[in-house]
Amino acid sequence: MDQVRETWRSFFHLPMEMKQAYANSPKTYEGYGSRLGIEKGAILDWSDYYYLHYLPLTLKDYNKWPATPDSCREVIDEYGKELVKLGGRIMKVLSISLGLKEDRLQNAFGGDNFGACLRVNFYPKCPQPELALGLSSHSDPGGLTLLLTDNQVPGLQVRKDDKWITVKPAPHAFIVNIGDQIQ
């Protein structure tokens, strides 16, 4: 977890021309992108991001994966393998807790042929933070989101009883969001 955080932090601190070599494709959305100052109403989004397909293997394109820093691809691949295993265990627990067969949710998402992607958000220092959000409010469209937060940047908020509550980051922990498809 620490290694993947540091790897991505190193990538986002690269010069812009190096990051732009991995600019996202309008067709697949894969690669590096920026939402710094994109207007969505009165408050601006303020983040850089990177999006990758991990599974199915037919969509996994290592050419879209950053080669810098040196170990980036290996770190991302290992991290992805561990997240897929963890996600499978969580799907089993959710199925059982819903009174279903343990493989019910996993099978609903394609069994062994499910999709998995990785999105990394980076929030550079904003000169006018009162005018910006890191990412506009949204729900997660997939089945399950495993969120690894930055221990130094409390920014995730959840809405409860019409109030926004900041989620405190916990070291070496994931926040698990049930996506729209499971909900």
N, C-alpha and C positions, 0 to 999 in steps of 0.2 A: 504494500500500500504506500509506504513512504517512497519507495523507489519510483513507482509510477507517478506520484505527485511531483517529485523532483525532476523526473524526465520531462513531463509536460511543462513544468515551470521553466525549464531550460529552453524548451522549444519556443514558448511564447516570448521569451526575452531575446530571441534572435533578431537580427536586423530585418526590417520589413521585406526587403527583396528576397531574403532566404525563405521567409514564411510564404510569400506570394508564389514561390515556385510550386507550392502545393495548394494553390487557390481552388476553392470548391467549384464543382461542376454544376451548372444550372440543371442538368439532366438528372444527376444522381444525388446532388447535395453533398457529395463526399469531398473532404479536404478542408482546408483552412478558410475561414471567413471572419468577417468583422461586422459588428452591429454598432460600432461607436457612432453615436449621434443620429441613429436612424429614428425618424420621427414616427411615433404611434400615438398621436394625441398630444397632450400637453407635456408629458414626461418622456424623455428620450431613453431608449435602450442603450446600455453601455457595456458591451462585452465583445471579446474575441472568442472564437470557438473553433473546434475541429470535430469533424464528423466522419466516422468510418463504419463500413459494414464489416461485421465479424463472421456472422453465419447468415445464410448457408454459404458453404465454401464456394459456390458458383458466383457469389457476389463479392467475395473477399479479394481485393485487388491491392497487393503489396505496393504497387507503383504509387498508390494514393497515400501510403503510410510514410510519414517523415523518416528520412535517413539520418537526420541530425536532431539531437545528439547521437553519437555512435551506436549506443545500445538501444536506441528508441524502439526499433521494430521488435527486437527480442523481448524487451520489457512489456510492450503492449500485448504481444502474443501470449506471453505467460500469464499476464493479468487477465486477459480475456478468457483463457482456459479455466482459471480459478473462478471467475465470475459465472461462467456457464455452469460449473459444478454447483456453486452456491445457489444460483437461480433454480436449478433442478431440485435441490433439497427444499428450498422454500416452496416451490410449486407442490411438492409432495405434502408438506406440512399444511399448506392451505387447503389442498384437496381433502385431506383427512379431517381437518377442523370443520370443513363444510359437510362432513358426513358422506363424502364421495370416495370412490376407489382412489388409492394413492396416485395413480397415473392419469386421472381424469383431466386435470388442467393441462398437464404436459401434452397429452394426446390432443386436446382441443387446440393447442398451438402448433400442431404438426408432428408430435412425437419426437423422433430424433431429427426431423427436418425443420426445426423451428428457426426463426430469424433472431439475430442478436446484433445490435449495433452499439457503438461507443460514441458518446458525445462528451467533449471536454469543454468547459466554459472557463474563460480567464477574464478577470475583471481588473483592468489596469486602473491606476489611480485616476480619479475623475476630478477635473479642476472645479466643477460646480456640482457636487454630489446631491444637492437639494433639487436639481433639475433632472436627475437621472435614476434609472433603475438598472440593475444588472441584466435582468431578463423580465419581460412583462409577465403578468399573472397568466397562468395556463394550467391545463391538466395534462397528464402524460397519456398519449393516445394508445400506447401498446398495452401489454399485459402486466409487466412488472418492470420497475426501475430500481436499480441498485445505485444509490448516490453516495459517492465518496466525497466528503466535504473537505475543504481546506481548514485545518485546525485554527488558522490565524484569521480567517475571514468569516464571521458569522453573517450570513446574508439570506439564507433560505428562510422563507416565511410560509406558514400554513394559515389557512382561513378557518376559524372556528367561531361560531356564534357571531358572525358578521364582524369579527375583529381579526387583524393580522397579528400572528404571534411568531416571533423570531425563534428559530430552532437553534439551540446551542450546539456547536460541533463537538463531537466526542472523539478523542484520539482512537485510531484503529477500529472504527465502527462504520458501518454503512447505514444509511437511512433507506428503508425499503418503502417504496411507493407502489400502491396498487394502481395500475393504470386503468384507463377507461374500458378496455376490453374485458377485464375481469370484473370491474365494478358493475 
